[in-house]
Amino acid sequence: MGLRSVRKRPVVALSALAAGVLLLVAACGGSSSGGTTQNTGPTSKCGAGNGQKATGTPIKLGAIVTKQPGTDFTPITGMAQAYFNCVNDNGGVNGRPIQYLVDQEQSDPQQVAADAADLIQNQKVLGLVGSTSLTDCQVNHAYYEQQGFYPVVAGVPKECFFTPNIAAVNMGPEYSTEGASQYVVSQGAKKVVVDGANVPDGLFQIQFAADYAKSRGIPATTHLDNVPITDANAIALKLTQEAGQDGAVVINFTPPEGTKIMQAAEQQGLINKVKAWGWSTPGNDASVAQAVGPAWNGKMGINAELNLTDAQGPDSNLYRNVQKQYASGIPLGSFSQMGFVAADIATKTLRNIPADQLTPQGVNAALKNVKNFKTDILCKPWYFGQAPYHVPNNTDRTVSPQNHVMVQKQGCFEIGALPNNNLAQIRQMEKSQNLNTA
């Protein structure tokens, strides 16, 4: 069977919020009926926003997350847990608390398959929310289809975006690295060198970046490096030398690993040895901006699938307040934003379901029917939809470090449609099903 995961048993509810904290997080957010979940209005809240601790039989939701050397996605599920804790302190789902069961895995297919079966068959979760794994979608997507589950994930491998029963709040490294490639090409790069983590599906994660450059007549090469990175100096030198003065470097690593490369490039005076730098979404993290010096000001174009973490808006404000109150150890960044958005979608969907339909069948049918979910954290409304593949988040920004904070460098733009990335068909489907109207 392989090594079984260690499940972090969540606290169903924390102590009730003090009145002052409630003022920070409680306000009005809405949802509409008829299978459309929305987050509208000038302010947002956790659950009912009433400061009343939820009681009764817990509503079980589950997730599978990768945590291993060089790859740690637990900030995503950690922030989802924080959001659910806030919900449970504010009335829960019509008075019932959410219990969040998270299985950590280490890219062992047998372990990942056992995790999914355990959550669905033994733990009796009603839905899967916030899973972020290097292998879950690949290993378990057929099982989810068989069981009638429609996971709302933060996707990584191809199957999170190329199968019918999974939809992600992010666009994944494949499309995000392409977005970073779009940025460096827009800066006039004459060659693009792409480097990513040597993990399962690692080459596919960076392939669209190379494909985009080539579609514009620009040569591109790809590399994979083992993580955790042990010799960032050598990697930074290799990439900049290969790109050359008129070329660009695009990287696809988690925040700690990509930061190593940026720091190494700065220490060796390599930042200006290439025309442009790009990074996929994980780079949009407060820890990155704080870790690099002003030599990087405006020099790294990070593809941000979600908004700036200090953006002003009802959901962004609530995100920061929940992080401060319930998850202060988790950095503000794209990973924690993904967990927040996934939990927000799930909670508002659950609150819209009649009590007698809070079953696996009822919950997954409702998740599948989510459309036009509006949040200021994403460029466009999110949806699940009915299609053979799902990339509902396919429009995003470019941000850059500037004096230890992230600032927006480019406004929302569409990730380029390529012959092999399904985006042309997806956007046609969005229009025909009216899934993400602004």
LUMSEKOL-433766 format. One record per residue (C-alpha): residue in one letter; x, y, z. Coordinates in steps of 0.05 Angstrom, whole numbers, padded with zeros to 5 digits, always signed. Layout:
AXYZ...
This chain:
M+00000+00000+00000G+00059+00047+00012L+00068+00099+00065R+00001+00125+00090S-00006+00200+00099V-00006+00237+00164R-00073+00273+00169K-00073+00337+00207R-00137+00333+00246P-00168+00402+00244V-00199+00440+00301V-00272+00444+00282A-00280+00513+00313L-00236+00561+00351S-00260+00605+00408A-00311+00658+00389L-00282+00721+00360A-00277+00782+00404A-00322+00839+00383G-00265+00880+00356V-00242+00824+00311L-00312+00812+00287L-00315+00883+00263L-00256+00866+00218V-00286+00805+00186A-00361+00812+00190A-00398+00847+00135C-00448+00829+00081G-00432+00782+00024G-00484+00748-00018S-00503+00688-00059S-00557+00676-00109S-00600+00616-00122G-00611+00572-00183G-00542+00539-00182T-00504+00604-00187T-00460+00622-00128Q-00437+00694-00124N-00398+00738-00077T-00426+00807-00087G-00436+00871-00048P-00387+00921-00017T-00360+00877+00039S-00348+00803+00054K-00356+00759+00115C-00341+00690+00143G-00405+00649+00142A-00462+00686+00173G-00415+00737+00204N-00453+00734+00270G-00399+00715+00320Q-00438+00652+00340K-00400+00587+00345A-00428+00533+00300T-00453+00470+00333G-00484+00405+00312T-00461+00351+00265P-00399+00373+00226I-00400+00378+00150K-00339+00340+00127L-00295+00365+00070G-00229+00336+00050A-00164+00351+00013I-00099+00319-00008V-00036+00361-00007T+00038+00351-00024K+00089+00365+00030Q+00159+00340+00014P+00229+00368+00009G+00229+00424-00042T+00153+00424-00053D+00106+00447+00002F+00034+00464-00017T+00008+00463+00055P-00001+00540+00057I-00060+00528+00010T-00096+00477+00053G-00073+00515+00115M-00108+00578+00092A-00170+00539+00072Q-00171+00512+00143A-00164+00582+00171Y-00223+00606+00129F-00265+00547+00154N-00245+00563+00226C-00270+00634+00216V-00335+00607+00185N-00344+00561+00245D-00336+00620+00292N-00389+00657+00253G-00449+00611+00248G-00418+00557+00204V-00462+00531+00148N-00531+00546+00174G-00507+00530+00244R-00465+00469+00228P-00389+00471+00231I-00344+00450+00174Q-00293+00396+00191Y-00234+00397+00143L-00194+00332+00136V-00127+00342+00101D-00082+00285+00080Q-00009+00301+00066E+00028+00260+00014Q+00097+00253-00016S+00084+00236-00089D+00074+00161-00077P+00017+00140-00124Q-00006+00084-00078Q-00009+00131-00020V-00047+00184-00060A-00097+00132-00084A-00107+00107-00013D-00117+00178+00012A-00174+00191-00037A-00209+00125-00021D-00201+00137+00054L-00230+00208+00050I-00290+00188+00008Q-00306+00118+00033N-00282+00118+00105Q-00284+00190+00127K-00348+00203+00087V-00328+00273+00064L-00382+00308+00024G-00334+00343-00022L-00260+00356-00037V-00237+00428-00032G-00168+00458-00037S-00129+00396-00055T-00060+00414-00083S-00017+00355-00103L+00036+00337-00153T+00000+00272-00168D-00072+00272-00140C-00107+00293-00204Q-00065+00245-00245V-00076+00185-00200N-00147+00197-00177H-00186+00234-00231A-00219+00170-00257Y-00237+00150-00186Y-00270+00218-00174E-00310+00210-00238Q-00332+00141-00216Q-00353+00167-00148G-00389+00228-00175F-00342+00278-00141Y-00325+00346-00170P-00263+00371-00132V-00248+00445-00129V-00172+00445-00126A-00110+00487-00134G-00085+00448-00193V-00014+00426-00211P-00010+00368-00261K-00043+00365-00329E-00102+00324-00306C-00126+00380-00260F-00142+00419-00324F-00153+00366-00378T-00207+00323-00345P-00282+00333-00336N-00292+00327-00260I-00239+00374-00233A-00237+00450-00234A-00182+00493-00203V-00183+00563-00173N-00114+00574-00204M-00090+00561-00275G-00033+00517-00254P+00041+00521-00270E+00030+00502-00343Y-00010+00564-00360S+00023+00609-00309T+00092+00595-00335E+00065+00610-00404G+00040+00677-00376A+00110+00691-00352S+00136+00675-00421Q+00085+00723-00451Y+00113+00777-00406V+00186+00767-00424V+00168+00764-00498S+00131+00830-00490Q+00196+00859-00462G+00232+00842-00527A+00267+00777-00509K+00300+00744-00568K+00309+00677-00533V+00272+00645-00474V+00304+00596-00426V+00255+00562-00379D+00275+00525-00316G+00230+00485-00270A+00230+00436-00213N+00247+00364-00228V+00182+00336-00199P+00127+00291-00228D+00100+00325-00290G+00154+00377-00284L+00170+00382-00358F+00097+00390-00377Q+00092+00446-00326I+00140+00489-00366Q+00124+00466-00437F+00072+00519-00453A+00122+00573-00436A+00170+00546-00489D+00112+00534-00538Y+00088+00606-00531A+00157+00635-00547K+00164+00589-00607S+00095+00609-00632R+00123+00680-00636G+00184+00657-00674I+00230+00661-00613P+00276+00602-00596A+00265+00570-00528T+00298+00517-00486T+00276+00481-00423H+00312+00453-00362L+00293+00417-00298D+00332+00423-00232N+00326+00380-00170V+00293+00409-00109P+00310+00429-00056I+00361+00470-00095T+00431+00461-00067D+00472+00503-00115A+00431+00564-00136N+00494+00600-00159A+00507+00548-00212I+00435+00549-00235A+00431+00625-00241L+00496+00626-00280K+00475+00570-00326L+00408+00603-00343T+00434+00673-00354Q+00492+00650-00397E+00446+00608-00440A+00395+00664-00448G+00447+00717-00465Q+00441+00793-00463D+00380+00795-00509G+00347+00734-00478A+00303+00721-00418V+00299+00671-00361V+00233+00642-00337I+00230+00600-00274N+00176+00554-00244F+00191+00539-00171T+00157+00546-00103P+00174+00611-00066P+00233+00585-00025E+00267+00553-00085G+00256+00609-00134T+00281+00659-00083K+00346+00621-00079I+00357+00633-00154M+00340+00707-00148Q+00387+00717-00090A+00442+00679-00126A+00433+00722-00188E+00437+00785-00147Q+00499+00763-00110Q+00535+00746-00175G+00513+00810-00211L+00472+00771-00262I+00406+00808-00259N+00422+00854-00317K+00458+00801-00358V+00392+00784-00391K+00337+00827-00420A+00281+00802-00375W+00263+00754-00319G+00197+00717-00309W+00168+00672-00255S+00104+00632-00251T+00051+00647-00198P+00087+00621-00134G+00132+00681-00138N+00074+00727-00120D+00089+00719-00046A+00105+00770+00007S+00164+00728+00030V+00196+00735-00039A+00190+00811-00041Q+00219+00815+00029A+00277+00769+00014V+00307+00803-00047G+00341+00871-00051P+00324+00934-00090A+00369+00910-00147W+00308+00869-00167N+00260+00929-00169G+00217+00920-00231K+00264+00866-00259M+00224+00802-00245G+00157+00796-00280I+00115+00747-00238N+00053+00718-00269A+00000+00728-00216E-00062+00685-00224L-00092+00722-00165N-00092+00795-00142L-00038+00831-00104T-00041+00808-00032D-00048+00880-00008A-00103+00897-00059Q-00163+00935-00033G-00229+00898-00042P-00279+00862+00003D-00251+00793-00008S-00178+00815-00006N-00192+00851+00059L-00226+00790+00089Y-00168+00746+00064R-00117+00788+00102N-00161+00791+00165V-00171+00716+00166Q-00096+00705+00156K-00080+00753+00212Q-00130+00722+00261Y-00125+00648+00243A-00062+00634+00202S-00009+00686+00219G+00046+00635+00205I+00025+00628+00132P+00054+00681+00086L+00009+00727+00046G+00017+00702-00025S-00014+00665-00083F-00014+00598-00046S-00054+00623+00013Q-00100+00663-00034M-00116+00598-00071G-00136+00564-00006F-00179+00623+00013V-00215+00626-00054A-00228+00551-00055A-00256+00552+00016D-00298+00614-00001I-00329+00580-00062A-00344+00517-00021T-00374+00554+00038K-00419+00599-00002T-00441+00539-00043L-00456+00498+00019R-00496+00555+00049N-00540+00554-00013I-00558+00480-00008P-00621+00457+00027A-00606+00417+00091D-00633+00352+00062Q-00585+00358+00003L-00522+00362+00045T-00500+00295+00018P-00442+00276-00028Q-00491+00276-00086G-00521+00343-00068V-00456+00378-00052N-00420+00355-00114A-00479+00373-00159A-00479+00442-00129L-00404+00451-00138K-00409+00429-00210N-00463+00482-00222V-00424+00541-00194K-00417+00597-00245N-00404+00672-00244F-00372+00669-00176K-00346+00739-00168T-00286+00756-00125D-00237+00814-00127I-00181+00764-00118L-00190+00738-00189C-00190+00777-00255K-00255+00746-00278P-00313+00707-00245W-00298+00634-00230Y-00341+00575-00252F-00340+00500-00254G-00381+00486-00316Q-00393+00424-00357A-00336+00409-00404P-00284+00356-00420Y-00230+00402-00390H-00229+00461-00342V-00186+00523-00338P-00236+00574-00309N-00179+00620-00286N-00146+00638-00352T-00137+00714-00346D-00086+00744-00299R-00035+00798-00282T+00040+00810-00279V+00069+00834-00213S+00140+00852-00193P+00180+00864-00129Q+00191+00937-00113N+00226+00958-00049H+00205+00894-00013V+00132+00894-00034M+00097+00868-00096V+00067+00919-00145Q+00026+00908-00208K+00067+00913-00272Q+00014+00892-00322G-00062+00891-00314C-00107+00831-00328F-00092+00797-00395E-00112+00732-00428I-00063+00674-00427G-00049+00659-00500A-00087+00604-00535L-00041+00551-00564P-00058+00490-00606N-00046+00443-00547N-00073+00483-00487N-00148+00482-00499L-00158+00555-00484A-00192+00572-00550Q-00244+00518-00538I-00251+00536-00465R-00266+00609-00480Q-00317+00588-00532M-00350+00543-00480E-00350+00600-00429K-00391+00643-00477S-00439+00588-00497Q-00454+00569-00424N-00452+00641-00398L-00403+00619-00344N-00361+00679-00325T-00396+00743-00344A-00367+00803-00308
